[in-house]
């Protein structure tokens, strides 16, 4: 299937590893150009080099108020247009209500929530009809995940923001979508599993609750994200799409 991605330009944050990187790889593989970001300059440069000549890396922190302008500016400078953004941010610290400090909540809000809002706002001012804004969120949008209290507090709020934004931008022909990963086999998920006394048992128990009986591969997530960002999904907006092997309860 031709996704219509040739020469389209996307900004993908948090793309040095994990789900952001997997999404950037699929976009480039289908002909798109990408501006990727991450906080560490060396990691960003290496990730961009691995993606090839159709990728440019920018080292920025999502919490930086200037990050959105820098990323949109890099897309204009190197590729002369912007067709969409995918906001992917590393998960906030694990913990229960009594564990997480005010400082952790504030840092996560600046990066996970406000950073995403700023980039979406900057993209909305730049995009033309056919443009798209995507958010990598979490299955916690629908069901809280034990031990991820900060994420449980912030991700559903971003989903609500995305839905509001889709209603505002729809008349301009700009789409807004969310992608909700479940247990995808990334460094982040392996780190969370390792917090338990028996990581292998934790993984086995998690897999037993997933109808497909396995964790997803990052490229499986990336293919869904690339499709949703592409012109092939031109009538899909205002929705949250789970990529979780069927783990979510209900429809």
C-alpha positions in Angstrom: 0.0 0.0 0.0 1.3 3.4 -1.0 1.0 5.7 2.1 1.7 8.8 0.0 4.7 9.8 2.2 7.2 10.6 -0.5 8.9 13.9 0.2 6.5 14.8 3.1 8.2 16.2 6.1 7.6 15.3 9.8 9.0 16.4 13.1 9.3 13.4 15.5 10.4 14.1 19.1 12.0 11.6 21.4 13.3 9.8 18.4 16.7 8.6 19.5 15.3 5.3 20.7 12.0 3.5 21.5 8.7 4.3 19.9 9.8 7.7 18.5 12.7 6.1 16.7 10.6 3.2 15.4 8.1 5.7 14.0 10.8 7.8 12.4 12.3 4.7 10.8 9.0 3.7 9.2 8.3 7.2 7.9 11.7 7.4 6.3 11.4 3.9 4.9 8.2 5.0 3.1 9.8 8.1 1.6 9.3 10.8 4.1 11.9 13.3 5.5 12.1 13.7 9.2 13.5 16.1 11.8 14.1 14.1 15.0 14.9 15.3 18.5 16.3 14.1 21.8 18.0 15.7 24.7 21.5 14.2 24.1 23.4 15.8 21.2 25.5 12.7 20.5 22.5 10.3 20.6 20.6 12.6 18.3 23.4 12.8 15.8 23.9 9.0 15.8 20.2 8.4 15.3 19.9 10.8 12.4 23.0 9.3 10.8 21.4 5.8 11.0 18.2 7.1 9.4 20.2 8.5 6.5 20.2 11.6 4.4 16.4 12.2 4.8 16.8 12.8 8.5 18.1 15.8 10.5 18.7 15.7 14.2 18.2 18.5 16.7 19.2 18.2 20.3 16.5 19.8 22.4 14.6 19.2 25.6 10.8 19.1 25.2 10.5 21.1 28.4 12.4 24.0 26.8 10.0 26.7 25.8 12.0 27.3 22.7 12.1 23.7 21.6 8.9 23.9 19.4 10.2 26.9 17.4 13.6 25.3 16.9 12.1 22.0 15.6 9.7 23.7 13.2 12.5 26.0 12.1 14.8 23.1 11.4 12.1 21.5 9.2 11.7 24.7 7.2 15.5 25.3 7.0 16.4 21.8 5.8 13.3 20.5 4.0 11.4 23.8 3.3 8.0 22.6 4.6 6.3 20.8 7.5 3.5 18.2 6.9 3.1 16.9 10.4 4.5 16.3 13.9 4.6 13.2 16.2 5.1 14.1 19.8 6.8 11.2 21.6 8.2 11.8 25.1 10.0 9.5 27.4 7.8 8.3 30.3 7.9 10.1 33.7 9.3 8.3 36.7 7.5 5.3 38.0 6.0 5.4 41.5 2.8 5.4 43.5 1.0 8.4 44.9 3.2 8.5 48.1 6.4 8.0 46.1 6.4 10.8 43.6 7.6 14.3 44.7 6.3 17.7 43.6 9.5 18.2 41.7 8.9 15.0 39.7 5.3 16.0 38.9 6.4 19.5 37.8 9.3 18.2 35.6 7.0 15.6 34.0 4.3 18.3 33.4 6.8 20.6 31.7 8.2 17.8 29.4 5.3 15.4 28.9 2.3 17.8 28.9 3.3 21.4 28.3 6.1 20.5 25.9 3.6 18.6 23.8 1.1 21.4 23.9 3.7 23.9 22.8 4.8 21.8 19.8 1.2 21.1 18.8 0.4 24.8 19.0 3.5 25.7 16.9 2.6 23.0 14.3 -1.0 24.2 14.1 0.2 27.7 13.1 2.4 26.2 10.4 0.5 23.3 8.9 -1.6 23.5 5.7 -4.7 21.4 4.8 -3.6 17.8 4.9 -1.3 18.3 7.8 -1.4 16.1 10.9 -0.5 16.3 14.6 0.1 13.0 16.4 0.6 12.2 20.0 2.3 9.0 21.4 0.4 8.5 24.6 -0.3 5.3 26.6 -2.9 2.7 27.3 -3.3 4.6 30.6 -5.6 7.0 28.7 -8.2 4.3 29.2 -7.0 2.3 32.2 -4.5 3.5 34.9 -1.4 1.4 35.0 -0.3 0.5 38.6 3.0 2.1 39.6 2.8 4.8 36.9 0.9 7.4 38.8 2.4 10.5 37.1 1.8 9.1 33.6 -1.7 8.1 34.6 -2.3 11.7 35.6 -0.9 13.4 32.5 -1.6 11.1 29.5 -5.4 11.3 29.8 -5.2 15.1 30.0 -3.2 15.1 26.7 -5.8 12.9 25.1 -8.4 15.4 26.0 -6.3 18.2 24.7 -5.8 16.2 21.4 -9.6 15.7 21.0 -10.2 19.4 21.6 -7.5 20.3 19.1 -9.0 18.0 16.5 -12.3 19.8 16.7 -10.6 23.2 16.4 -8.3 22.2 13.5 -10.7 19.9 11.5 -12.3 22.8 9.6 -8.8 23.7 8.3 -8.2 20.2 7.0 -5.7 19.4 9.7 -6.0 16.1 11.6 -5.1 15.2 15.1 -4.6 11.6 16.3 -3.3 9.7 19.3 -1.5 6.4 19.4 -1.7 4.4 22.6 1.1 1.8 23.1 0.6 -1.1 25.4 3.5 -3.5 26.3 5.9 -2.8 23.4 9.4 -4.3 23.8 11.3 -1.1 24.2 14.1 -0.1 26.7 11.5 1.8 28.7 9.2 -1.3 29.2 12.2 -3.5 30.0 13.3 -1.0 32.6 9.8 -1.0 34.1 9.8 -4.8 34.2 13.2 -4.8 35.9 11.8 -2.8 38.8 10.1 -6.0 40.0 11.9 -8.7 42.0 11.5 -11.2 39.1 11.5 -9.4 35.7 11.0 -12.7 33.8 8.0 -13.6 35.8 6.6 -10.1 35.5 7.0 -10.3 31.7 5.4 -13.7 31.5 2.5 -12.5 33.6 2.0 -9.4 31.4 2.1 -11.5 28.3 -0.5 -13.9 29.7 -2.9 -10.9 30.0 -2.4 -9.9 26.3 -4.7 -11.7 23.9 -1.9 -12.1 21.4 0.3 -13.5 24.2 3.4 -11.4 23.5 4.8 -7.9 23.7 4.7 -5.9 20.5 7.8 -5.1 18.5 8.7 -1.4 18.1 8.4 -1.6 14.3 4.8 -2.8 14.7 4.0 0.4 16.6 6.0 2.5 14.1 4.0 1.2 11.1 0.7 2.1 12.8 2.0 5.6 13.6 3.3 6.1 10.0 0.0 5.1 8.6 -1.9 7.5 10.9 0.4 10.4 9.9 0.1 9.6 6.2 -2.4 10.8 3.6 -3.7 7.3 3.5 -5.4 8.0 6.8 -6.9 11.3 5.5 -10.3 10.7 7.1 -9.0 9.6 10.5 -9.0 12.3 13.2 -9.9 12.9 16.8 -9.3 9.3 17.8 -7.0 7.4 20.1 -5.7 4.2 18.5 -4.5 1.4 20.8 -1.5 -0.6 19.7 -1.6 -3.2 22.5 -2.2 -6.7 21.2 -5.8 -6.5 22.3 -4.9 -5.9 26.0 -7.4 -3.1 26.4 -10.7 -4.1 27.9 -13.8 -3.2 26.0 -14.1 -1.9 22.4 
